[in-house]
Every structure is written in structure tokens, then in C-alpha cells.
């Protein structure tokens, strides 16, 4: 099929989908389909600074014994290791918080916080660590020399180094480079509209519904509405990094 | 004169196997799965692709990673999907094999490429994930609900995630 034909079909599909999802969005419960579906960007459009993608995590809803988001993330992105916990890559991990006063235990998923002013980008000597226009912080592995300076700079310990050779990759990743949560950027760029990252999807499927994904710049998105109504905190807000991942009900 | 003829004959006899050998070393390019365009065959005219494929991929990789432009025309993933499609017996060449589309030429020209240290050298069936997860987030592997009929059919028709 020629490029021209294909793009016309795509255009038709997109406009049809946009219309149908707009109607469906009104009838379905919010959170099932993202409110921002109408903003679907076509494959040839660059990411825009009109969006800023983020996550909201409710610490009270996050189940202490549950590891679903971690498994789902690593399965989705093909993150594998050699079984050595010291060196295996970790895109997302569960952190346990215990209140010293009451001994109340909470767990939260901690991943790349997708800062507006990311220290990892500041320190990268090759410009491999970068932030997309829509706020997603990524590693350009074509330019990464594996110096791990960004890992030192990240206050959240969110980045990992790939120690082992990789095969059968689902998304590109290779030995000797640094990697971290991409906010499932391949799903954000889906021409049918941004979809929930694997962690959020798995959390919803498990029934905990502790995570929301959405556009922080869209006043009508679920995440913005929730943040406006209930508030949310940044971890290490004192650093002034303006993170894209926010937490609620932290001890 | 006679001597010259004899030398010529000897030379032909001496070099004939070498010439045949050299011919067998020429890259045997596997056929692509389909034509991108009936006129240009590949995503650009074949002569242009032979000379400048690396420039297209290089340009595309920056566009995709840094800007999020995900057009398929010059994407390495689509190169692999089309040029390294599974053989009739279902086998897929790895970048280490000489039968791999990229390696067939790159071994011949002794140009080392690093693409496949990070990228998958085999076509990935990404639809596997996408179709399932697009089922309104219910039928994830971790879901507690039972699989419905529609989902079972979808799973049955899907191949493995990786070939």
C-alpha cells in the first residue's frame, strides 16, 4: 500500500475514532478511557509542550503486599536481568514507609519522577539524558556512554545500568547504557490516543486503582481534577524539581 | 606468441576457481516480504537505499526518540519486519547469521554495525501486547476476572510476542 493511501486511511480512522471515543467517553466511567483521547497525535506529529504527562499515586490505595505494577512494567518493556538483585535493572520499585509514631506501614511505587528540571539531564556529558517536549524524561541510548553520572544525580535512584548483554528486546535496550521508566512512551505516542502505562493498567486490572495517568496541563483530565480537589505532594519537593509524578495520602 | 597463449590458458585455469569463489562470497540478499511501493519497491528507490539507508535510519532515530515522531517509512523496526521476515519453516535469522538481511551485506563489506546491540534483530509482534491491553484494561495477565469468549479467541489467534 502506498504511503499516500495509507495516510488517508489513517486520517479517516483517526477522525472516526476521535468522534466515536468522544461519544464513548461521555457514557463510560472516567478512568477507563483517558479524557485526553481527543488530543491523539498522529505518527508524524512531534510531542508537544501543550501536554505534560504525569502520574498520581494514592498511597492509601496501594496494597502493601502487591508487586503488580513492577511486574507489569518489566514485562511490558522487556526489562530482564541475570537474577542478581545488586545489578539487575529496576524501572519501578516498591518502597516501604513506616510511620515512627504509629507504626503504620505504607508502600508506594517509586519510578522516574519525570521532573520538569531533571538533574540527570543537567549532568549528562553527551546530552543523552533528555526531556521530551511533553515532559517525559528519557535516555537516548545512541548517545549514552554509560558513565552513570545521571544515576548519581538522580535523587530518587530511579535509573539503572544494564550490566548484561540483551537479546530479544521488546523496546531497544543494550548493555552498557543507562535506562529508566519511560512513562511507557510508546503508549503515549499511540496514534489512536495515549493509553495508560503498563503499571497503571495493571493496578486497575488488579482492582486497587491506586494510580492515575494523564495530562497535567489539561484542566479536564482526571489526574488534574483529582490533584485540584485532593492535592498531591512531590517526593523531595524541597529540591524544586517539579516532578511529574505526584503522591497522595503519604504518611 | 605460443608462450603467451600458454600463460593465458594457465592463468585462466589458475584463477577460475578463485573467480567462482569470489562469486559465492557475494552477499545473497534475502527477499523482502512485500513491496512498500510498486514503483520504488523499497521505502526509497533501491539505489538510494543501498547508498543512504544509514542516513535515513540515523535521521529517523533522533526524530523518534527525541521528538516522538513515529512514522513507519524509515523506521528500523519496519526494515526488520519486512526484510527479516520468518522463513517458510518459521525460522528467523539472527544478526549473527550470514542469512540476516543486514549481516549478509555488512559481513561482505566488513562494516560493523551496532544497531542490534540494543535493537531486536528479529521482527517483534508488538500487536500481541497492544491488542490485549486495548481490551479496556480488564484482561491483563493479572486480572482477577475470568477470560471471556472474545478474549479467548483473540489469544488463540495471536502468536507469541517474539518470533
Interface residues (C-beta under 8 A of the other chain):
Chain A: X2 X3 X32 X33 X41 X43 X44 X45 X46 X47 X68 X71 X72 X75 X76 X130 X132 X133 X134 X138 X140 X141 X142 X165 X166 X168 X169 X170 X172 X173 X174 X175 X177 X185 X188 X189 X190 X191 X195 X196 X198 X201 X202 X204 X205 X206 X207
Chain B: X36 X37 X38 X61 X62 X63 X65 X66 X67 X68 X69 X70 X71 X72 X73 X117 X118 X119 X120 X122 X124 X126 X129 X130 X133 X134 X136 X137 X138 X139 X140 X141 X142 X143 X144 X161 X162
